């Protein structure tokens, strides 16, 4: 799903471009944390909670199958 949305590129570039000091390890960890938080927020903003929606639809489908039996 993410690959189909062009705004993901901006989120990745912006989060990954952030720098937090001279120590390369600390900088990498900071970038990963910022990237993760940015992607989590972006995902919820653009796609909502897909897992919950899938479970809800699966329950509806199971209910419809029971009715058909």
C-alpha positions as CSV (number, residue, x, y, z in Angstrom):
1,X,0.0,0.0,0.0
2,X,2.8,2.4,0.9
3,X,4.4,2.1,-2.5
4,X,1.2,3.3,-4.2
5,X,1.2,6.6,-2.3
6,X,3.7,9.2,-3.6
7,X,3.8,11.2,-0.4
8,X,5.8,8.4,1.3
9,X,8.9,9.6,-0.4
10,X,8.7,13.0,1.4
11,X,8.3,11.3,4.8
12,X,11.3,9.0,4.2
13,X,13.6,11.8,2.9
14,X,12.5,14.2,5.6
15,X,12.9,11.8,8.5
16,X,16.1,10.2,7.2
17,X,17.7,13.6,6.5
18,X,17.6,14.6,10.1
19,X,20.9,14.8,11.9
20,X,21.6,14.7,15.6
21,X,25.2,15.2,16.4
22,X,28.7,14.0,15.4
23,X,28.6,10.5,16.7
24,X,27.6,8.3,13.7
25,X,26.0,5.6,15.9
26,X,23.9,8.1,17.8
27,X,22.9,9.8,14.6
28,X,21.8,6.5,13.0
29,X,19.8,5.6,16.0
30,X,18.1,9.0,16.1
31,X,17.3,8.7,12.4
32,X,15.8,5.3,12.8
33,X,13.6,6.5,15.7
34,X,12.5,9.6,13.8
35,X,11.9,7.5,10.7
36,X,9.8,5.0,12.6
37,X,7.7,7.6,14.3
38,X,7.2,9.5,11.1
39,X,6.1,6.4,9.2
40,X,3.8,5.3,11.9
41,X,2.1,8.7,12.0
42,X,2.0,8.9,8.1
43,X,0.5,5.4,7.9
44,X,-2.3,6.1,10.3
45,X,-3.0,9.4,8.6
46,X,-3.2,7.9,5.1
47,X,-4.5,4.4,5.7
48,X,-6.1,4.4,9.2
49,X,-5.9,1.2,11.1
50,X,-5.9,-1.5,8.4
51,X,-5.5,-4.4,10.8
52,X,-8.6,-3.5,12.7
53,X,-10.6,-3.0,9.5
54,X,-9.4,-6.4,8.2
55,X,-10.5,-8.1,11.4
56,X,-13.9,-6.4,11.3
57,X,-14.5,-7.4,7.7
58,X,-13.4,-11.0,8.4
59,X,-15.9,-11.2,11.3
60,X,-18.6,-9.9,8.9
61,X,-17.7,-12.5,6.3
62,X,-17.8,-15.3,8.9
63,X,-21.2,-14.1,10.0
64,X,-22.5,-14.0,6.4
65,X,-21.1,-17.6,5.9
66,X,-23.0,-18.8,9.0
67,X,-26.2,-17.2,7.7
68,X,-25.8,-19.0,4.3
69,X,-25.4,-22.4,6.0
